[in-house]
Amino acid sequence: MKRSQQNAGHDEQLAGFDEFVGRVESRLRVALVATYGAHDGRAATVDALSWAWEHWAQIQWMDNPVGYLFRVGQSATRRYVVRPIPFERYELSADELLGMSTELAEAIKRLPVQQRTVVMLVHAFGWSQRDVAATLEITPSTVKAHLDRALTRLNNDLELRDAR
């Protein structure tokens, strides 16, 4: 009898984790891919969700598990990313950057990592600034500041290129 109770408890835990992954995997993957590029972002997502399974007893009660797992993914990525992130690791065509013009894609590549991540999450993936702040574990005002700086920089960069 005791063994069947243990199996039932494990099944409930597994069901809770499956539901959790269904809810958060997409947001976590998009944030990590926007930050680290497609290959490393997906690998970081797998690492973060693996860590979540191993520490499910802690994760399931957190207020912001996606933000925490984003940090876990960042830590995992640092182990295998040798150089700056994300676009420097490979060339992306404009089509791969959501149909952006080549000029815009190149300008986005030149942004600092935090600004690039915020711009991609807000403008390319349609996240709210509040969701970006929660996932990156920064304040909404910091998201707004990164976004404002990035848009100003992109505008200036594109105007200079158009003037040539």
N, C-alpha and C positions, 0 to 999 in steps of 0.2 A: 504494500500500500504506500509506504513512504517513497519508494522509487517512482511510482506513477505520479505522486504529488510533485516530486522534483521535476519530472518531465513536463508536467503541466505548467509549472513556474517558468521553465526554460522556454516553452512554446509561447507563453504570454510575453516574456521579455523579447523574444525574436519578433513577434508580431508588432510590438511597440517600436522596435528599432526599424523594421521594414516601413512602417507608417512614417516614422521620422525621416528616413532617407527619401521617401517619396515626396515629402514636404520640402526638404531643404537642399537636396542634391543639385537641382537645377540652379538655384541662386548661388550656391557655393561654387559650382563649376564656372558659371558665367563670371563671377568676381575673380576667380583665380586665373581663368583664361585671359580676361581683360588685363590682368596685371603681368602674367608670365608668358603669354602666348599659348597657342593651342596645345602643343605637345606637353610642355612642362606644367601648364595649368591643369590639364586632365590628370597627369600623374600626381600632382599635388592634391587634387580632389580625391583620388583613390587613397592616397596616404592619409589624408585627414579623416575620411570615412572609416578607414581601417582602424585608425586610432580611436575614433568614436565608438566603434564596436567593442574594442578592448576596454574602454572606460565608460561604457554605457551607464553604469550606476551613477557616475558624476554628471555626464552630459545631459541626461534626461531631465535633470532638475535645474539646469542653467537658464537664466533669463535670456541670454543671447547666444545660443549654441552655434549659430552660423558665424557670428563674429569670432567666437573662440576657435572654431574649426578653420576659419580663414587664416588665423595666426598659426595654427598647427600646420596648415598647408604651406604657409610662408616658410616656416622652419624646415619643413621637409624639403622644400625646393632649394633652400640654401645649401643643402648637402650635395646637390648634383648640378646646380647652375654655376658655371664658372665665370660668366661675364654678365654685364648689365642686362636688364629685362625690359620688355619682352621682345621687341621687334628686331633687336640686333642679332638674335640667334638664327634668323632665316629671313629671306625676303618674302614679303607678302604682296600679292598683286592688289590693285584697287578693288577687283571683284571680291577677293577674300576679305577685304576690309569693308564689307557690307555695301558694296557698290559705290564707294567714295571715289571722288576724282583722284587721280594720281597726285596732284598737288596737295590736296587735303591729307591724303594718307601719309605723304612724306612729312608734312608739317606736324601731324600727330606723332610720328616717330621721333621727332626732335623734342617733344615735350618731356619734362622731368617725369619720372615714374608715377608719382602721386597724382600729378595733374592729368597725365595720360589715362590712368585708371579711372579717375573720377569722370572725365569727359566721356570715355567709352561707356561706362556704366550708365550715366545719365542720358547722353544723347544717342548712343548707338544701340543700347539695350533697353532704354526707356525706364530705368529705375528712378524712383523718387530720391531726392537728396536725403531724406530721412532714412530710407532703406540703405543707401550707400554708407551713410554715417554709422548705422548700426552694424553693418557687415564689416566695415574697415575699422570699427571701434574708434572712431574719431567723432568730434562734435559736428552737428549740422552746420555750425558757422565755419568750421574748418573745411567742410565739403564745399560750401559756398565760396570761400576764399580761393580754394584750389580751382574751382570751376571758373570763377571770374578771371583769375590770372591766366588760366589756360585759354579761355576764349579771347582775352585781350592779346595774348601771345600769338594765337592762331590767326586772328584778324590782322595783326601787324605783319606777320610772316607772309600771309597770302597777299596782302596789299603790296608789300615790297616786291614780291615775285611778279605780280600783275604789272607793276610799274616798269619792269625791265623790258 
